[in-house]
Amino acid sequence: MVLNYIWIAFFLIAFVVAAGKLILLGDTEVFTQIINSSFESAKTGFEISIGLTGVLSLWLGIMKIGEMGGVIQTFARVAAPVFGKLFPGIPENHPVTGSIFMNISANLLGLDNAATPMGLKTMQQLQELNPDKEKASNPMIMFLCINASGLTLIPITIMMYRAQMGAANPSDVFLPIMLATFASTLVAVLLVCFRQKINLLQKSLLLFFGGLVAVIGGLVWLFNTIDQEQASLYSTLFANTLLFTIICGFIVSGMRKKINVYDAFIEGAKEGFKTAVTIIPYLIGILVGIGIFRASGAMDFLIDLARAGVAAVGLDTRFVEGLPTILMKPLSGSGARGMMLDAMNTYGADSFVGRLVSIVQGSTDTTFYVVALYYGSVGIRNTRYTIQCSLFADLIGAITAVLLTYMFFSYV
């Protein structure tokens, strides 16, 4: 229901802004730009869905082997002490717990190509447990909010972009990104726990979050002791080795169970193809709404208004130049990435704005894309409070990113 109102708002606000530009400024091209953007966004939505087909088929095929070979059930038992508390609506030792474990682990390591298929598989399993097939269940909301908060321990992609844009030390944003993304994820979990009345003062949860803090601290220390090139090399090597080990491990588990591994892969791959086709209309719908909103000039209007407001109260306005990335991040991952690169190109990768947009880009995920993709794959129409909690977590992540940029790079 919330997504419905937001989608309508995109169109209505875009129309009002475009009509104003036509009447007051005589901009005769604005509606042409909007229509062109709608066509381009629809094409992009279709291309994204088709582009996901191969990856989905591969990983859902591998997941099917792991499921039939008993590996997913093993992961479920390992994760049960923590996930049983965060997802109380899931039966004990249910295979979906293992899928959640694998998805979150892939996200933590920055393995987006593996995390998305695992997440879609998780949503399918959660939908099987869902008594109301059009309404998001409590476990679905918790899972979506954790994904939308974008917790990533190794933001190697951001450091790669900074290196390409000529940053003197591409990894100097590593610590601020870690702190910002941890803040957004923690807020997301706390909000959902509050809404679902989950007690966070349980031993297993305290140990889990305490261990996560320790891991983050260890990675911060590691990145401070090696240079960016070594960090990039080790992270890439570890990620790729882990992925191939998982694939081989699943195949071996299937062989031990004496199942037909190839047939199992084909069965899972067919599910991947069907899922990719299912999400096409949902992605096209949300991307067209975002594209029209951006093409109308509504985004630029919001930024100019914010700049005037910040200046009026006498605050430093340097962060306002990063608002396009901040505002675009929940709406479009590729749009936010483009704005980040544009800001670094305009102001410099090592400028205050260049570092700010890098931290913002790494601190959260694309909320509307995640919601449209995951809920769309299982036909959920009533998202309940998923978007509100995710957007608030995004807001906290963005505010934390701004504060940390001033804390670490105010001298720039």
LOTOR-210281 format. One line per field, with one value per residue (C-alpha): x, y, z. Coordinates in steps of 0.05 Angstrom, whole numbers, plus 5000, padded with zeros to 4 digits. Each point is the difference from the previous one (the first is absolute). Layout:
<rs>
c1 <- c(X / ...)
c2 <- c(Y / ...)
c3 <- c(Z / ...)
</rs>
This chain:
<rs>
c1 <- c(5000 / 5056 / 5036 / 4935 / 4996 / 5073 / 4994 / 4940 / 5038 / 5057 / 4953 / 4959 / 5060 / 5035 / 4939 / 4994 / 5074 / 5001 / 4937 / 5031 / 5063 / 4959 / 4955 / 5048 / 5066 / 4976 / 5037 / 4969 / 5046 / 4981 / 4943 / 5040 / 5056 / 4950 / 4971 / 5070 / 5020 / 4939 / 5019 / 5073 / 4982 / 4953 / 5055 / 5049 / 4951 / 4993 / 5075 / 5014 / 4950 / 5028 / 5071 / 4981 / 4974 / 5068 / 5024 / 4934 / 4999 / 5072 / 4992 / 4931 / 5025 / 5058 / 4953 / 4955 / 5060 / 5018 / 4928 / 4995 / 5070 / 4984 / 5048 / 4945 / 4972 / 5069 / 5004 / 4931 / 5024 / 5062 / 4960 / 4941 / 5023 / 5001 / 4950 / 4950 / 4997 / 4998 / 4951 / 4954 / 4947 / 5045 / 4995 / 5062 / 5053 / 4959 / 5043 / 4983 / 5045 / 5059 / 4980 / 4996 / 5069 / 5030 / 4968 / 5023 / 5070 / 5004 / 4978 / 5052 / 5054 / 4975 / 4981 / 4940 / 4994 / 4993 / 4959 / 4942 / 4983 / 5007 / 4954 / 4948 / 5003 / 4990 / 4938 / 4970 / 5011 / 4972 / 4939 / 4986 / 4995 / 4959 / 4926 / 4979 / 5032 / 4990 / 5022 / 5072 / 5013 / 5042 / 5061 / 4995 / 5001 / 5061 / 5036 / 4984 / 5021 / 5067 / 5012 / 4978 / 5046 / 5059 / 5048 / 5066 / 5064 / 5046 / 4978 / 5049 / 4957 / 5001 / 5076 / 5006 / 4960 / 5042 / 5064 / 4973 / 4983 / 5071 / 4995 / 5067 / 4978 / 4937 / 4991 / 4998 / 4923 / 5000 / 4991 / 4945 / 4962 / 5005 / 4973 / 4945 / 4974 / 5003 / 4958 / 4947 / 4995 / 4997 / 4944 / 4962 / 5004 / 4980 / 4940 / 4974 / 5013 / 4960 / 4942 / 5000 / 5012 / 5065 / 5043 / 5071 / 5028 / 5007 / 5068 / 5007 / 4982 / 5047 / 5057 / 4984 / 5001 / 5060 / 5037 / 4980 / 5030 / 5064 / 5004 / 4990 / 5055 / 5046 / 4989 / 5011 / 5067 / 5018 / 4985 / 5042 / 5061 / 5000 / 4996 / 4939 / 5028 / 5013 / 4932 / 4967 / 5040 / 4987 / 4925 / 4990 / 5040 / 4962 / 4932 / 5013 / 5031 / 4941 / 4949 / 5034 / 5008 / 4925 / 4984 / 5047 / 4977 / 4927 / 5016 / 5039 / 4942 / 4954 / 5046 / 5002 / 4924 / 5003 / 4954 / 5003 / 5038 / 4990 / 4925 / 4996 / 5037 / 4953 / 4939 / 5026 / 5022 / 4929 / 4976 / 5051 / 4974 / 4928 / 5019 / 5036 / 4938 / 4955 / 5037 / 4999 / 4935 / 5018 / 5069 / 4974 / 4945 / 5047 / 5056 / 4952 / 4972 / 5070 / 5023 / 4941 / 5011 / 5072 / 4988 / 4947 / 5050 / 4967 / 5065 / 5038 / 4946 / 5006 / 5075 / 4996 / 4948 / 5044 / 5061 / 4960 / 4974 / 5069 / 5030 / 4943 / 5016 / 5075 / 5024 / 5056 / 4969 / 5056 / 4960 / 4942 / 5039 / 4996 / 4924 / 4987 / 5035 / 4966 / 4931 / 5011 / 5029 / 4934 / 4969 / 5052 / 5066 / 5026 / 4974 / 5036 / 5063 / 4998 / 4990 / 5057 / 5047 / 4976 / 5013 / 5070 / 5014 / 4974 / 5031 / 5055 / 5004 / 5038 / 4955 / 4951 / 4942 / 5037 / 5012 / 4929 / 4966 / 5046 / 4980 / 4926 / 5004 / 5029 / 4956 / 4932 / 4967 / 4948 / 4936 / 4947 / 5039 / 5008 / 4927 / 4975 / 5047 / 4990 / 4926 / 4985 / 5031 / 4947 / 4941 / 4998 / 4957 / 4992 / 5070 / 4974 / 5055 / 5059 / 5012 / 4991 / 5052 / 5048 / 4996 / 5011 / 5061 / 5023 / 4990 / 5042 / 5054 / 5001 / 5003 / 5055 / 5038 / 4996 / 5023 / 5057 / 5023 / 5005 / 5034 / 5053 / 5007 / 4979 / 5071 / 4990)
c2 <- c(5000 / 5049 / 4984 / 5016 / 5069 / 5014 / 4978 / 5046 / 5057 / 4993 / 5012 / 5056 / 5039 / 4991 / 5028 / 5060 / 5017 / 4990 / 5042 / 5055 / 4999 / 5003 / 5057 / 5042 / 4987 / 4982 / 4934 / 4965 / 4940 / 4978 / 4953 / 4971 / 4985 / 4967 / 4955 / 4982 / 4984 / 4955 / 4960 / 4996 / 4978 / 4946 / 4975 / 5001 / 4961 / 4947 / 4996 / 4993 / 4943 / 4964 / 5012 / 4966 / 4938 / 4967 / 5015 / 4979 / 4935 / 4984 / 5014 / 4972 / 4938 / 4996 / 5014 / 4943 / 4952 / 5026 / 4992 / 4928 / 4985 / 5024 / 5060 / 5052 / 4961 / 5000 / 5076 / 5004 / 4964 / 5044 / 5064 / 4977 / 5030 / 5071 / 4998 / 4962 / 5062 / 5051 / 4959 / 4968 / 4985 / 4948 / 4928 / 4972 / 4972 / 5020 / 5003 / 5074 / 5016 / 4973 / 5042 / 5063 / 4983 / 4994 / 5064 / 5042 / 4969 / 5017 / 5072 / 5007 / 4980 / 5045 / 4941 / 5033 / 4950 / 4943 / 5038 / 5018 / 4929 / 4975 / 5055 / 4984 / 4926 / 5021 / 5041 / 4940 / 4957 / 5054 / 5006 / 4926 / 5013 / 5063 / 4991 / 5062 / 4996 / 5073 / 5029 / 5002 / 4955 / 5021 / 4958 / 5030 / 5071 / 4985 / 4968 / 5057 / 5055 / 4966 / 4996 / 5071 / 5026 / 4977 / 4972 / 4985 / 4985 / 5010 / 5058 / 4981 / 5029 / 5070 / 4998 / 4976 / 5059 / 5048 / 4970 / 5008 / 5073 / 5015 / 4999 / 5004 / 4949 / 4964 / 4962 / 5061 / 4996 / 4928 / 5014 / 5053 / 4953 / 4944 / 5043 / 5031 / 4934 / 4968 / 5057 / 4993 / 4924 / 5005 / 5051 / 4956 / 4940 / 5040 / 5031 / 4933 / 4968 / 5056 / 4992 / 4924 / 5002 / 4959 / 5003 / 5021 / 4987 / 4925 / 4968 / 4974 / 5067 / 5038 / 4952 / 5006 / 5075 / 5002 / 4953 / 5042 / 5061 / 4960 / 4979 / 5071 / 5023 / 4946 / 5019 / 5073 / 4982 / 4956 / 5054 / 5049 / 4954 / 4984 / 5044 / 5005 / 4957 / 4942 / 5009 / 4996 / 4939 / 4962 / 5017 / 4979 / 4936 / 4982 / 5014 / 4960 / 4942 / 4998 / 5000 / 4943 / 4961 / 5007 / 4975 / 4940 / 4986 / 4998 / 4952 / 4954 / 5001 / 4979 / 4943 / 4976 / 4999 / 4961 / 5048 / 5018 / 5065 / 5024 / 4988 / 5036 / 5059 / 5002 / 4999 / 5059 / 5037 / 4996 / 5035 / 5055 / 5012 / 5004 / 5048 / 5046 / 5004 / 5012 / 5062 / 5036 / 5040 / 5019 / 5027 / 5037 / 5032 / 5027 / 5021 / 5039 / 5037 / 5018 / 5020 / 5047 / 5032 / 5013 / 5024 / 5050 / 5039 / 4984 / 4972 / 5063 / 5043 / 4962 / 5009 / 5075 / 5007 / 4962 / 5043 / 5064 / 4973 / 4978 / 5067 / 5038 / 4969 / 5014 / 4928 / 4974 / 4986 / 4955 / 4937 / 5025 / 4984 / 4927 / 5002 / 4974 / 4935 / 4998 / 5010 / 4954 / 4942 / 4972 / 5009 / 4975 / 4965 / 5017 / 5071 / 5010 / 4969 / 5047 / 5060 / 4977 / 4995 / 5067 / 5033 / 4970 / 5022 / 5071 / 5013 / 4948 / 4931 / 5027 / 5061 / 5004 / 4986 / 4944 / 4964 / 5014 / 4969 / 4939 / 4990 / 5010 / 4951 / 4946 / 5012 / 4975 / 4960 / 5020 / 4992 / 5005 / 4955 / 4947 / 5004 / 4997 / 4943 / 4956 / 5012 / 5000 / 4931 / 4970 / 5045 / 5039 / 5063 / 5022 / 5016 / 5024 / 5041 / 4974 / 5064 / 5046 / 4962 / 4993 / 5074 / 5021 / 4955 / 5033 / 5068 / 4980 / 4972 / 5064 / 5045 / 4957 / 5004 / 5076 / 5005 / 4950 / 5039 / 5063 / 4961 / 4967 / 5049 / 5069 / 5025 / 4989)
c3 <- c(5000 / 5017 / 4935 / 4964 / 5031 / 4986 / 4928 / 4990 / 5034 / 4950 / 4942 / 5031 / 5026 / 4933 / 4964 / 5046 / 4994 / 4925 / 4989 / 5042 / 4958 / 4936 / 5023 / 5041 / 4964 / 4931 / 5001 / 4939 / 5006 / 5071 / 4981 / 4942 / 5050 / 5047 / 4946 / 4975 / 5071 / 5010 / 4937 / 5021 / 5071 / 4974 / 4955 / 5059 / 5044 / 4947 / 4988 / 5074 / 5005 / 4939 / 5026 / 5065 / 4964 / 4991 / 5070 / 5031 / 4960 / 5021 / 5074 / 5010 / 4965 / 5049 / 5058 / 4978 / 5002 / 5070 / 5023 / 4975 / 5026 / 5070 / 5002 / 5008 / 5059 / 5032 / 4992 / 5031 / 5062 / 5006 / 4994 / 5043 / 5067 / 4971 / 4943 / 5043 / 5043 / 4943 / 4959 / 5053 / 4947 / 4965 / 5025 / 5033 / 4952 / 4939 / 4936 / 4990 / 5060 / 4961 / 4939 / 5043 / 5029 / 4930 / 4975 / 5058 / 4997 / 4925 / 5015 / 5055 / 4952 / 4944 / 4955 / 4967 / 4942 / 5049 / 5053 / 4953 / 4977 / 5071 / 5024 / 4947 / 5020 / 5072 / 4982 / 4964 / 5062 / 5046 / 4955 / 5010 / 5075 / 4990 / 5017 / 4960 / 4931 / 4983 / 5067 / 5025 / 5060 / 5060 / 4978 / 4930 / 5029 / 5044 / 4941 / 4952 / 5049 / 5015 / 4925 / 4986 / 5055 / 4958 / 5053 / 4964 / 5036 / 4940 / 4955 / 4945 / 4944 / 5029 / 5009 / 4928 / 4974 / 5042 / 4971 / 4930 / 5014 / 5023 / 5076 / 5034 / 5053 / 4975 / 5065 / 5045 / 5001 / 5024 / 5075 / 4990 / 4953 / 5050 / 5057 / 4957 / 4972 / 5069 / 5027 / 4946 / 5009 / 5075 / 4996 / 4949 / 5046 / 5062 / 4965 / 4975 / 5068 / 5033 / 4951 / 5008 / 5076 / 4996 / 5062 / 4981 / 5069 / 4987 / 5010 / 4928 / 4970 / 5046 / 4982 / 4926 / 4997 / 5047 / 4953 / 4940 / 5034 / 5013 / 4927 / 4976 / 5048 / 4974 / 4928 / 5016 / 5031 / 4941 / 4948 / 5039 / 4997 / 4925 / 4939 / 4955 / 4944 / 5048 / 5033 / 4931 / 4980 / 5065 / 5001 / 4927 / 5010 / 5063 / 4969 / 4936 / 5038 / 5047 / 4943 / 4963 / 5065 / 5013 / 4930 / 5006 / 5071 / 4978 / 4943 / 5046 / 5050 / 4944 / 4980 / 5072 / 5002 / 4934 / 4964 / 4926 / 5008 / 4928 / 5002 / 5066 / 4970 / 4940 / 5046 / 5040 / 4938 / 4972 / 5064 / 4987 / 4930 / 5025 / 5055 / 4952 / 4956 / 5060 / 5024 / 4933 / 5010 / 5071 / 4981 / 4940 / 5043 / 5054 / 4952 / 4955 / 5060 / 5023 / 4930 / 4990 / 5068 / 4983 / 4928 / 5022 / 5041 / 5066 / 5028 / 4982 / 5031 / 5066 / 5001 / 4986 / 5055 / 5049 / 4983 / 5013 / 5066 / 5025 / 4981 / 5034 / 5068 / 4992 / 4993 / 4956 / 4932 / 4972 / 5013 / 4957 / 4937 / 5022 / 5006 / 4929 / 5019 / 5068 / 4971 / 4941 / 5040 / 5025 / 4931 / 4949 / 5011 / 4930 / 5007 / 5067 / 4972 / 4940 / 5046 / 5044 / 4941 / 4973 / 5068 / 5003 / 4929 / 5014 / 5069 / 5001 / 5032 / 5060 / 5010 / 5058 / 4954 / 4965 / 5065 / 5025 / 4940 / 5005 / 5073 / 4984 / 4942 / 5045 / 5060 / 4976 / 4944 / 4949 / 5041 / 4946 / 4953 / 5054 / 5020 / 4928 / 4983 / 5060 / 5014 / 4925 / 4993 / 5045 / 4984 / 5067 / 4993 / 5072 / 5025 / 5068 / 5035 / 4959 / 4961 / 5061 / 5041 / 4941 / 4982 / 5072 / 5002 / 4935 / 5032 / 5060 / 4954 / 4960 / 5061 / 5029 / 4934 / 5001 / 5072 / 4989 / 4939 / 5041 / 5056 / 4955 / 4943 / 5024 / 4984 / 4925)
</rs>
